[in-house]
């Protein structure tokens, strides 16, 4: 795990805004495997009215959405990059999110990279880390 001198804390206002403002969510690590958590969370995000973009090396379509192998391959704007990869791989995904002009990164439950979070914040992105939309939404009466 990478650390910095100022650990990230999730801002409840940012969490609420990301979950209630319509936005396009690129879900990195999303495949068409229904046994995976990413598969279920992607369906949940669609229920919340968020368009999803599967991002996975296999570039499979998931839940009716066209898949792409990399964030750089996704046409159009990306509002949130939802990261379903191991912590040691998350930094590279965050760097890609910055490069493609995403507005926010959401590192899923158990995905922690303090240095990547700091880079994203420094680049002007909103950052949520080590939690899941399906956990957070009910806390705000969403979903």
N, C-alpha and C positions, 0 to 999 in steps of 0.2 A: 504494500500500500504506500502510495506517495503522500507525503504530508507537507503542509506549509505552516507558517507561523500563525496564520489566522484561519482556523477551520471554518468550513462552510456551515451556515445555518439556513434552513429553508425559511423563506419569508412567507407567512400565511397569505398575504395579499397577492404575491406572485403566484402561489399555488392556486388560489381561487380564480385569479384572472386567466391563467392558462387553461383551467378546466371549464370556464364559462364563456370565454371569448372564442367564437368560431375560428378555427385555424386548421391548417393542413399539417398533420402529424406524420413525419417520416419515422417509421419504426424499424430501427436497425437491429437485425437478428431475427426478424419475423419470417418464418417459413410457413408452409402449408401443413405443418405437423400439429394436429389438434391436441396432442398431449403436452405441448409446450405452453408455458405461461404467456409468452408473447402472443400466441394465437388467441387466447381468451381475452387478454387485455386489448388487443386490436379490435375485437368484436365489441368490447365494452366502449371503447372510444367512439366507434361508429354509432353506438346507441346514444352517446352523448351528442351526436351530430357532427363529429369531427371527421373530415375526410382523412383516410389513412393512405400511406405509401409504404408498401413492404420494401425493405432494403436488406438483401441477403445475397451471398455469392451465387446462389442458384437462380436468383431473379424470378422466383415463382409468383404467379398471381395468388393473392390471398383475400378471402372475403370479397371477391369481385373487383379488387384493386390490382392494377398492373404492378408487377414487381420489378425492381432494379437491382443490379449487382452492387452499386456504390452510390453514395449520396451525390457524387459529382455527375452521375448519369440521370438523376431525377430532373425532368423539365419543370420549369416554373418555380415559384417561391415555395419555401418551406418555413412554416412558422415554428414548429417544435420538432426537435430531433429526440426521439425517445430511445434510450440506449439499453438494449437487452444483450450486452456482451459482458464477459468477465472484466473485473476491475482493471486488470493489467492491459486490456485492449481498449478500454474506454477513452484513454487520452487521445489516441489516434482518431477515434470517432468524433470526439469533441473538436479536435483540430479541423477535421473535415467539415463539421457543422459551421465552424467559424468561416472557413474558406468559401462555403456555398451561400453565406449570408443568412443563415437561419437566425430567427429572433430569440430562440430559447433552446436549452438542452435540459432534458429530464433523464437523470440517471436512475435506473430502476432500483428497487429494494435489493440491497446487498452490493450494488455497484458504487464503489467509492474511489474517487481520485481527486484529492484536494488540489493538486497542482493544475489539473485539467479544469476544475471548477474555477480556479483563480484566473486561468487564461481566458476562459469564456466570459467571466465577469469583466475582465480588463478590455475585452473586445466589444463589450456592450450587450452581451446576451444575458437574458434571465437564466438562472440556474436553479434547478431542483435536483436534490441528490438523495439517494438511499431511501426512497419511498416509492409507492405505486399509486397511480391515479385512482384505482379501485379502492384503495385504503383511504386516500385523502378526500375523495368526492363526498362520501357520506358525512364527513366531519363538517362540511359546508352545506349540507342539505341538497347536494347535487346528485342526480341519478336516481 
